[in-house]
Amino acid sequence: MSSINFCKFHGFGNDYIVFEAKDLQRGFSSLENFARTVCRRNTGIGGDGIAVLERLETEADYSCRIINPDGSEAGFSGNGTRCAVAFLHYKNLWSNENLKLETRSGVKNYQLLEREENRFWFRAELGKPSAITNYELRITNYEEFLQVAALDVGNPVAAIFTDDFDRLDWRKIGREIETHELFPEKTNVVFVKVIDRKNVEIRIWERGAGETASSGTCSIAAAVVSASTGKTDRDVSVHAPGGTTEAVWREDGEMLITGRADLAFCGEWFENG
């Protein structure tokens, strides 16, 4: 029986199981099947995805792959990568304040702002968003068309403004839009309620994971769409059920998020070889 070391972290309740790539190179399971198995809440470790880290000798210091609970690979995850970088500091694999992380959507920069035992605060530079495309979508059993703003912030995100989360069956809408034909690789869906020019509240339906308590990419997408429509300033606090992410869309187009990653626990995963 083989065992694999892991640590589970969460970013405001959005939880990821972090592994080192060298520990997963034993050939007994595909990474996709492995993610499906360990992410199951009842029979596995339980998580909104896995993060797999590998040391590099290139422009970036480490690479990080994010695999969703359904086995699909994400282009990026704001919370997942933050959990991965926290793992490196927790395990004393990295001690510098700054780290460059290679992802499928490019190299991202992480700065450790503060550590309080097993809690880590980071600021991440995520690059620039794509142009926003606006759609009117017909949703099953809804008479009105929904106004959807779609953009790519490392992951595709579809944003929908609402004044009342209870008025929309946002979980049903999120599930349907995730797999809409407009998004051949599926999409995250974020529902945005503007509180004032400095604060928005969101609900999240993540591609490949479903409802989540928080999401870094959905948080910055909500901030970009809100600012681009003049509803908020370019720096906003994004309030999700799990916690608050500070999001900035600078005048030069660069996106930044500041948030926390907390250690949940570490352990060993045993699997028959």
N, C-alpha and C positions, 0 to 999 in steps of 0.2 A: 504494500500500500504506500503510495507516494503522498507527500505532504507539501503544501505551498504556503509560505508565509504571506500575510496580508495585513493591512490596516484599513479600517473603515473610518472615513471622515465625513462630515456633512457641512455644507454651506447653507446655513439658515434652514435646515431640514431637508435640503436636497442632497441625498447621501450617495457616496461613491466608494467602491471597494478598490483600493490601490494595490497594484502588484508591480514587481520589477520584471521586465521582459525576460531576463536570464532565468528566472524561476519558472517561466511558462514554456520553455523550449525543450520539453521532454517528450513531445509528440503523442501524448495519450489522449488529447482532446483538441478539436479545433477551437480557436478563440471565440468564434461565434457561439458554438454550443456551450462552451465553458461559461460565457457571460450569461446565457439564458439560465443555466443551472444555478450559478452562485447568486444571481440577482433575485431568485424566487424568495418571496417573503416567508413562506411557510416551511419550505424544505431546504432552502439555501441560506446564505448569509443575509441576503436581503439588501437591495439597493436600487437606485435610479440609474445605475450603470457601473461599469468598471473603468478604471484608468490604468494604463500600462506604460511604465516609464522605462526608458533606455538611455544610457549615457552616450553622448556623442562627442566627436572630436571635429566639429564643423563650426559654422557660424553660431549655432545654438549649443547650449550646454547639455540639454536633454531633449528627447522627443517624448511626446505623450499621445497615445491613442485612446480615444473614448469609444467604448462599445456600449450600445444601449441594451436594455433588458430583453429586447426582441432579437438581439444578435446583429442588428445593423450597426454600422460605424458612423459616428457623428463627425461632422467637419470640425467641430469645436464645442467646448462647454466651458462657460465662465466659471461655474461652481466646481465642475469636475476637475479642471486644470488647477484651480486654486487648492483643491483638496490634494492633488498630486504634488504640488510644490510644498504644501505644508508637510506632507509625508517625508520629503527629502530633508527638510529642516529637522523634523522630529527624529528621524533615523540618523542624524548627523552625517548625511551623505552630501549635504551642501551647507556652507556656512556664510557665503557672501550675501550681502543685502540684496543684490540684484541677480536675476537669473533670466536667461533667454530660453524659451521653450518652443520647440518646433511642433507644430500641429498640422493637420491636413489643410487648414486655411491660412497657413503662414506662421512666421515666427512671432511670438508674443513676448512682451517684456513684463516681468514681475518684480515688484519691489516690496520687501518685507518691511512693514511699517511698525509693527509691534508684536511682541510675543508675551503671552501671559500663561505660563505653564503649557498646557496642551491646546491653547487657543492662539490662532495666528491671524493677523490682519495684513492684507496685501492690497497694493494698488497695481492694476494690470492695464497695460496699453494694448489695445485690441486691433489697431489699424483703423481704416476708414470704411464706412458702410457703402453699400451699393446705392444707386439711385432708387427712389421709392416709386413703385408702380401701384396705381390705384385700380381696384376692381369693384364691380357690383356683383355679388354672388347670391344666387338663390339657394336657400337651405331648405331641406325637407321639412314640411309642415310649418314653415314660416311664410306668411303672406308677403312681407316686405323684403326687398333686397337688402343684403348687408353690405355696408361700405367697408372694404378691406384694403389696408395699405400693406403691400408686400415689399420686403427688402432683405438683403443678405448682410449679416453682421459677423460672418464667420460660420453661421448656420442660417438657413432660410427662416424667416419669421413673418407671419401674417398678423397684423395688428388691427384690432377692432375697438373703437371707442364706445363706451357705454356710460350712462349716468347711474345705472342700477344693476349690480351683478345678479340680484335676485330676479330681475325682470327677464333676463336671458337664461335659457338653458345652455349655459356656456360650455359645459362638459360635452353635451351632445353636439353643439356647433363645432367645438374644437376637434372632436373625433372625426366629424365629417370633412372639415376643411383640411385636416392633416393629410388626408388621402385624396383630396380633390385633384381632378385631372390637370388643373393649372400648375400643380406642384408634383412633377413626375418623381422627384426624390423625396416626397413628403415634406412637411413643414411644421415648425413650431407654431403655435397660435397663442397670442397674448391679448388679453382683454384689459383695456386701460380705462380707468376712471380718473379724470383730472380733479385734484382737490384744490390746488392753487398753483401759482406760477413756479413754486419750488417743490411741489409734492404731487406724486401720482400714486394710485393704488392699482395693483394688477392681480389677475388670476391667470393661471398658466396651464396650457395643454401642450406637453412636450412630445415632439416626434420620437416615436419608438419607446416612450415611457408612460405617456398618459398624464394625468394630473400630478403636478409636483408642487411642493411648498415654496420653492424659489427657483430662479433661473437667472444666471448672469447674462446670457445672450438675450433672453426675453426682457430683462430689465433695461439693458442698453438700447434695445430696439424700441421699447416703449418711450424712452427718453428722446431718442432721435426723431421718432414720428411726432411726438408731442411738441418738440421744439420746432420742427420743420413746418408745422401747421400754425405756429404762433400761439399755441395754447399754454406753453411754459417757457421758462428760460432754458439755457443750454446746460445748466447744472441743476439736477433735481434729485430728490430722495425718492427712491422707488420702493413702495411698501408692498411686500408680498406676505402671504399668511405666515411664512417662516421667519421673516425678518426684513430688514431694510438695507438695500444696496444703494450706495452713492454713485450716481452715474453722471458723467460729463461728456458732452459732445463739443469739443473745442472748435474755435473759429477756423482752424486749419483742417478740420474734418476728422481729426484723431478722436477715437472713442476711448474713454477710461472708465473703469469701474473699481470701486473700493468696497471690500467686504471681508468677511471672516470665514475661516475654516476651523472646525472643532474636531478633535479626535473623539471618536465614539469608542472604539476598542481595536485591539490587534489580536491575531490568532493564527491558527493553521487550518488550512482546508485539506481534508484527506479525500483521496480519490483512488479507487482501485486501478492499478496499472495494468 
